[in-house]
Amino acid sequence: MLVWGMIAALAAADWARLAGGIPWSTFYLVPLLLAAVTLSRREVLLLAGVCVVLSEALSARSWQVGFPFRVLIAAAAFGGVSLFAFELTARRKRRLALDRLIEEERALRKDAENQLRVLTETNPAAILMIDGEGIIRLANQAAHEMLRAGGNSLTGEPIKRFFAPLANVPLPENPERILRTTLECKGRRYNGDVFPAHVWISSCRAESGPMLAAVIVDTSEELRDRQAMGFDQLMRSSSILFRAVSHEIRNICAAITVVHTNLKRLPGLEENEDFKALGTLVDGLGRLASSELRQSLQRAAEQVNLHELLEELRIVIEPSFAEEDAVVRWMIPEELPPVIADRHGLLHVFMNLARNSQRAIRGCADRRLVIGVSVEGDRVAVRFSDSGCGVARPDLLFQPFQQSSDGAGLGLYLSRALVRSYAGDLSFEPQAYGACFTVTLPAVKREAKAAPA
């Protein structure tokens, strides 16, 4: 409105010039310059045309000889000045918008850098950035603590001093290719101590060249726990195996004792020194076989969450079944009470039963294993039912040292002994086809909720 008001005022003043006033045509540039700030390019050109028409119509020489030339000059002047002012204004607007965008991006980048810095420094895993020359360019606080650098900085140190395998990792020459892998290796601290580590590696590209990002976790505690649990399990299995061997030796010693007693009836044989020594050896072997390891070697049973344990079993066995085009079906209710058992021992029992089923269904047209769980009173039953060829001699299943077994003939014997040590049982259930083994475990009794008063 202001622009149109100014044009109207200038037109009135220019019209007044016809009665002897001064020319006002040049002053039309003022509203055109103001219009270039707010109007579009087309509107500015349209306004310049209006100003050209008004200046010529109100001129003293209006429509006289040479007016096309005057109109052309006025149009060029008004239009050129208007477009020039419009482009200057538009350029300034774009510059201001670009400056605002740059400030917003700078703020976002700073925020992202702060978040990344916080994530890196507060991460419990060690994070290292390594350049193409094998030099550490960035290390977080966890890396300094893991390598026990103390007051020393890891930046600028060669990676082979701490993790030699990382110095030999080849970086891809093609920037579009990204290296992602994991490895287990030995690390070396500042003081020379060696520790096991699990490393996640990925390649990236920076302005200085290709880089290698490594996320490192010290697995010393996991190794100690794994070795301790393996030793405990070995001791428990050895105890059961020792009792099995002792039982068989006692049976043999009993038979030898009967034969030795019968041979005493022969005249003169009882006074034979070798015969007396044989009796002494048999008695000593019998006493040795009667001595069993103390039950204190076995760890006390605990409450085990079957849902979590069966999830671990699923992770362990399903890939091997999938490699043989076999199917594992899980029939597990949502609500299950905890059971009394040793977690790792029970997992080994389940793995042994699953492995036996895998061998049984190998080569069959229907390769299927169904693992079902049911609550039966105060006990929980876990059934492993396969579609194999079945069991020819069920009466020999749980006897040790079977000659017909694929292994040592101790798997089912040790599994049942382990389950019975938890006050449970492992049994074979006959079915129309295939085999079904049931692990029965005592359930943890839930305390009854008190009725509201």
HELIX and SHEET records of a PDB file:
HELIX    1   1 LEU A    2  ARG A   17  1                                  16    
HELIX    2   2 SER A   25  TYR A   28  5                                   4    
HELIX    3   3 LEU A   29  THR A   38  1                                  10    
HELIX    4   4 ARG A   41  ALA A   57  1                                  17    
HELIX    5   5 PHE A   67  THR A  122  1                                  56    
HELIX    6   6 GLN A  141  MET A  146  1                                   6    
HELIX    7   7 ILE A  159  ARG A  161  5                                   3    
HELIX    8   8 ALA A  164  ASN A  168  5                                   5    
HELIX    9   9 SER A  220  LEU A  263  1                                  44    
HELIX   10  10 GLU A  273  SER A  290  1                                  18    
HELIX   11  11 GLN A  295  LEU A  297  5                                   3    
HELIX   12  12 LEU A  306  GLU A  323  1                                  18    
HELIX   13  13 ARG A  343  ILE A  361  1                                  19    
HELIX   14  14 PRO A  394  LEU A  396  5                                   3    
HELIX   15  15 GLY A  411  SER A  421  1                                  11    
SHEET    1   A 5 ILE A 136  ALA A 139  0                                        
SHEET    2   A 5 ALA A 126  ASP A 131 -1                                        
SHEET    3   A 5 GLY A 209  ASP A 218 -1                                        
SHEET    4   A 5 VAL A 194  ALA A 206 -1                                        
SHEET    5   A 5 ARG A 180  ARG A 188 -1                                        
SHEET    1   B 2 GLU A 302  VAL A 304  0                                        
SHEET    2   B 2 VAL A 339  ALA A 341 -1                                        
SHEET    1   C 5 VAL A 327  MET A 331  0                                        
SHEET    2   C 5 ARG A 368  GLU A 376  1                                        
SHEET    3   C 5 ARG A 379  ASP A 386 -1                                        
SHEET    4   C 5 ALA A 435  PRO A 442 -1                                        
SHEET    5   C 5 ASP A 425  PHE A 428 -1                                        
END                                                                             
